[in-house]
Amino acid sequence: MKANTYLTFKLGQELFAVNVDNVLEVLERQLITPVPDAPKNLLGIINFRGEILPVLNTHLKFNLTVEDNEELERLLIVFEIGQDENKYSVAATADAVKDVIEVANEQIKPVPENGISYDSKYLTGITNYNNQFVMLLNTIKAFSF
Amino acid sequence: MDMNQLKLKFIDEAESLLTSLDNVLIELEKTDDLQNINEAFRVMHTIKGASGMFGFDKIVEITHELESIYDLLRQKTLQLNPSIIDITFTAADHIRALLIDEAFSNENNIKRHKLLKESIDVVKGIKTPESKKTEPKTTSTPNEIKVSNKPTTGNIDKKATWNILFYPNEELIKRCVNMAYTFHDLFALGEYKISSKPFNNSEGEFWSIFLVTDQPFEEIENALMFVMDYCKISKVADFDIFNPTELEKRDEQLNNITQHIEAFDTTDMQNNAPNNANDSGKELIHLINKTNNQQPVQMTPKATTRINVEASKLDTLMYLVSELVTTKSELLIALKKHDEEKSIDAAEKIEKLSKLFSDNALSIRMVSLHEMLNKFKRLIRDLAKQLGKQIEFEIIGEDTELDKNIIDAIGEPIMHLIRNCIDHGIEIPEKRIAKGKPETGTIKFEAQKTGNYVYITISDDGNGINTEYVYNKAVDKGFIQPGTNLTEKEIMDLIFLPGFSTAESLSNVSGRGIGMDIVLKRIHDIRGEIIVSSTKNIGTAFTLKLQQTVSIISTLLVTSGKTTYAIPIEDIEACNIELDENTTNTQSKLIRYNNELLPFYILKGYTMHAEDSSCSQKLIIINKQSKRYAIIADTIIGEYQAVIKPLGKAFSEVKHLSGASLLGDGSIALLLDTDNVWFKTSNN
């Protein structure tokens, strides 16, 4: 039985999960430099280990309503995506980081065609963890530009 | 041990050897010079030896044949002629192709291989038909041993046979030992036989080399100086074991070593034999086909990621590192003792060191134009020949250094400019004579460093740009209205427009592939400029103005709201001008500056809270390639040496920014792209 390890995090009311292989670091209260005239779903840039990374407004990208207390708990998850020469890093907003979980491939169910508010192409599947639906993210599709 | 890594290194080395061969051949084409013939022989010999080690049997075949031609040339039994040079050029290209076609599966390569061998035979046949027979035949099956026919010198009686077992490992690659040269030195000592595939034993993979030489052990040691740690050398016999008559004479002594030789001669039989790893006497039998069964690794040609660095620069680096380590301890001790004065001293020293470190790092990245130009020499020779033109390539200032990134970026655009010179610039000899010019055209490459810039001029003494023709073409293509008044210079700049190609018919030399607009874009990408000048029937010159390095630039930091911007200082004509109500002309959307009216751009900034907007704003006057405009900012902070980082493709649509730089306090300044801000100014 093949299983992968995922990091789960909250965005609005939803629970998402990404393969831990794609996660570099979780940052708190990072100074974000806004870039005037940048695409709407980019909050700006940050200095991450001496490199400049774009910050993706995940809420906007996934069409999620932003909570009132937006300023309170703004976390950034730094993702590393792609391989070799095409490798790049991106930071994305999250409301809270939850667990690290094991999900067997058999436990992953296909994404329902309708009934979700955001583009289903960003997801690889859905799984059930502790009686909660967890959306597995396709990092390459969700965080590419 | 990763053999593939070692192999890639060999390919790298072989390629640079081939480039040097090209240049030797270009020289030989001009004058028949013994030194150059020797050099060509040496290159062939070196490639032959090393490619044998990595199983490039077809390369061994070709280099061996060529080597014998050049040997005849050396001995003056054969006279150098143009067809030999042409064959060698073709062979050099063939070897290049074989380096990436290890399996010898490409049909073109197979065809070319056959043709090449035939033409070599013809060349050799001219002079020495009987020598062909006496020549030892090189074999091509993977497991057989290659025999060099290098003439050995000295008294035959003094010869000894040595066995060298060579165990390479990762460390060797890290040490950047040039294997081809190392083994060339070894092979120069005498006659050699080398296993074509690495063997395997408990200590790892190794090559076995038999060397017959009259030189003492010290010479072998010298040749292998850099790889001695990886070699096991043993004397096999006091005579040439590969010479049959010698063998007979020394029958008795031979008994000790027959086992070794048999291991080589009976390879094919051993293929099916069981593998007796513990039998020490049969150690050499391990050349069994095991390695053969492995899939050949497909290699794709890669851009060189290695750079050659002057040793003195590395010495400086070592010196700086040792200084840093001592200063760091000084600082730690001072801090522990709460000695403020000493702490400050040490901190200041570290600051100075960091500046030296950055200078050193940049200088290490500096590469001379040498290698790039070497590649051009061959290209020019080929193109000229193809188009029936006579061209002399003149180089001035090839030692000029530029950042590796810039060298990589300008290679293709410069190649294109040179192609244009050959194709459209230089006339065919008859035309040149008719015009009263020397028969041979000249393409000049001049590089020169001035301040922080490097100027590269590519010029020819050919046709010059036909401005009338360019003008009409631009009208035809709808780039300009008929009757538009343009200066000569403005007309010449039209050739940089996308979709503008002046070649009357598409040739495969230029006029297809990248156009002048792409050349311009590539140069702009690295913050460079192109200036074109031309006189009809005198010639054309393209001058590139390039920064020596792109990664650190002098900037002026300004702010707008909470956002900090960096503006390249070289683009700034004036700054710190107070903006008052009289200077703005709201109707014409222009700004008054020294009795001139200029378009302007207001820097956008993020403000967290509504700030007092009445605070006086500042004007910065930009002058970039005769485009002049004003930038309006809130405050001017001052000069800053910015280390530029890319913004990444997420911001590819944000054209007015070309990067970002980290500031001392951890915040980020955005680098303005002064070219593209122009398109956002008030009058555009």
Interface residues (C-beta under 8 A of the other chain):
Chain A: L31 T33 P34 V35 P36 D37 A38 P39 L42 I45 I46 N47 G50 E51 I52 L53 P54 L56 Y88 V90 F145
Chain B: K562 T563 K604 G605 Y606 K645 P646 L647 G648 K649 A650 F651 S652 E653 V654 H656 L657 A660 L662 G666 S667 I668 L670
